[in-house]
Amino acid sequence: MKPLLLAICLTGLLLTSVRAGEKVTTIELKHKSVFDAAPNERDPFWPIGWKKPGPKVGNTGVGPDLTAHSFSLTSVTMGLDQRFAILNGKPMQEGQKFGLQFGGQIYEVTLRTIEDGQVILVYQDNEIVVPLRRK
């Protein structure tokens, strides 16, 4: 019953709005929006006014620039068969790989050799010599 009543009302409104002989007015837009799809300018899904950030200046490698100051070597033990080092508070052996958390990411570093008073680390084919910190 309700859909029938609704259909009758809409039909009555439509018939009264269309009158014979009346001039139909058109609406002119004052400001038409235009989008120029030039490449590399703006993605239509980005917020208006947002610019794509440019490339970062500085380190061009994959990870950060690790230096000897990024590590803390507190002890070196050299035995007949094995060598151990306490690096960043953890016991390590030669050839061991470990993760260094730096800026929210973890980077893989390898302990290449343990020497008297220092260790040599490898990160991205670069050697880092970390001396023993004495208090």
C-alpha positions as CSV (number, residue, x, y, z in Angstrom):
1,M,0.0,0.0,0.0
2,K,2.8,2.4,0.9
3,P,4.7,1.9,-2.4
4,L,1.6,2.5,-4.4
5,L,0.9,5.7,-2.5
6,L,4.4,6.8,-3.0
7,A,4.3,6.1,-6.7
8,I,1.0,8.1,-7.1
9,C,2.5,11.1,-5.2
10,L,5.7,11.2,-7.3
11,T,3.7,10.9,-10.5
12,G,1.5,13.8,-9.4
13,L,4.6,16.0,-8.6
14,L,6.2,15.1,-11.9
15,L,3.0,16.0,-13.9
16,T,2.6,19.4,-12.1
17,S,6.2,20.4,-12.6
18,V,6.1,19.8,-16.4
19,R,3.8,22.4,-17.8
20,A,3.3,22.9,-21.5
21,G,4.7,26.1,-23.0
22,E,7.1,27.1,-20.2
23,K,10.6,28.0,-21.0
24,V,13.2,25.7,-19.4
25,T,16.1,27.6,-17.8
26,T,19.6,26.2,-17.8
27,I,22.1,26.6,-15.1
28,E,25.6,28.0,-16.1
29,L,28.5,27.1,-13.9
30,K,30.8,30.0,-12.8
31,H,33.8,27.9,-12.0
32,K,34.4,24.7,-13.9
33,S,36.9,22.3,-12.3
34,V,39.7,21.3,-14.6
35,F,42.3,18.5,-14.1
36,D,45.3,18.4,-16.3
37,A,46.7,14.9,-16.2
38,A,50.3,15.9,-16.8
39,P,52.7,13.1,-15.8
40,N,54.6,13.2,-12.5
41,E,52.7,16.2,-11.2
42,R,49.9,15.1,-8.9
43,D,48.1,11.8,-8.3
44,P,44.3,12.4,-8.2
45,F,44.1,10.3,-5.0
46,W,46.5,12.5,-3.0
47,P,45.0,15.2,-0.8
48,I,44.8,18.6,-2.5
49,G,48.0,20.6,-1.9
50,W,50.1,17.6,-0.8
51,K,53.4,17.3,-2.7
52,K,55.3,14.0,-3.1
53,P,58.4,14.2,-0.9
54,G,61.7,14.3,-2.9
55,P,64.5,11.9,-2.5
56,K,66.4,11.9,0.7
57,V,69.8,13.7,0.6
58,G,72.7,12.0,2.4
59,N,73.3,8.3,2.7
60,T,72.7,6.6,-0.6
61,G,73.2,3.1,0.7
62,V,70.5,0.7,1.8
63,G,71.2,1.1,5.5
64,P,72.6,3.7,7.9
65,D,76.3,4.7,8.1
66,L,77.5,2.4,10.8
67,T,80.6,3.5,12.7
68,A,82.6,2.1,15.6
69,H,80.6,4.3,17.9
70,S,77.5,2.4,17.0
71,F,78.9,-0.6,18.9
72,S,80.2,-1.3,22.4
73,L,83.0,-3.8,22.9
74,T,83.5,-4.4,26.6
75,S,85.5,-7.7,26.7
76,V,87.6,-9.9,24.6
77,T,88.5,-13.5,25.6
78,M,91.1,-15.4,23.6
79,G,91.5,-19.1,24.3
80,L,93.4,-21.9,22.6
81,D,90.4,-23.0,20.5
82,Q,87.8,-20.3,20.6
83,R,87.6,-16.5,20.9
84,F,84.7,-14.6,22.4
85,A,83.8,-11.0,22.6
86,I,81.2,-9.2,24.6
87,L,79.7,-6.9,21.9
88,N,76.7,-4.7,22.8
89,G,76.3,-6.7,26.0
90,K,76.0,-10.1,24.2
91,P,78.6,-12.8,23.9
92,M,79.7,-13.3,20.3
93,Q,82.0,-15.7,18.3
94,E,83.9,-15.2,15.1
95,G,81.7,-15.6,12.0
96,Q,78.5,-15.0,14.0
97,K,75.8,-12.8,12.4
98,F,73.6,-10.5,14.5
99,G,71.1,-7.8,14.1
100,L,71.6,-4.2,15.1
101,Q,68.5,-2.2,15.6
102,F,68.9,1.3,14.2
103,G,66.1,3.7,13.6
104,G,63.3,1.1,13.9
105,Q,64.9,-1.3,11.5
106,I,67.2,-4.2,12.1
107,Y,70.5,-4.5,10.0
108,E,72.5,-7.6,9.7
109,V,76.2,-7.3,10.8
110,T,78.8,-10.1,10.8
111,L,81.6,-10.5,13.3
112,R,84.5,-11.3,11.1
113,T,87.5,-11.6,13.5
114,I,88.2,-11.1,17.2
115,E,91.7,-9.7,17.9
116,D,93.5,-8.5,21.0
117,G,91.8,-5.3,22.0
118,Q,89.4,-5.0,19.0
119,V,86.9,-6.8,16.7
120,I,86.4,-6.4,13.0
121,L,82.8,-6.3,11.8
122,V,81.4,-6.5,8.3
123,Y,78.4,-4.6,7.1
124,Q,77.5,-4.2,3.4
125,D,81.0,-5.2,2.4
126,N,82.5,-2.5,4.6
127,E,84.8,-3.4,7.5
128,I,84.3,-1.6,10.8
129,V,87.0,-1.9,13.4
130,V,85.6,-1.6,16.9
131,P,88.2,-1.0,19.7
132,L,87.8,-2.3,23.2
133,R,86.3,0.4,25.5
134,R,88.3,0.8,28.7
135,K,86.8,2.7,31.6
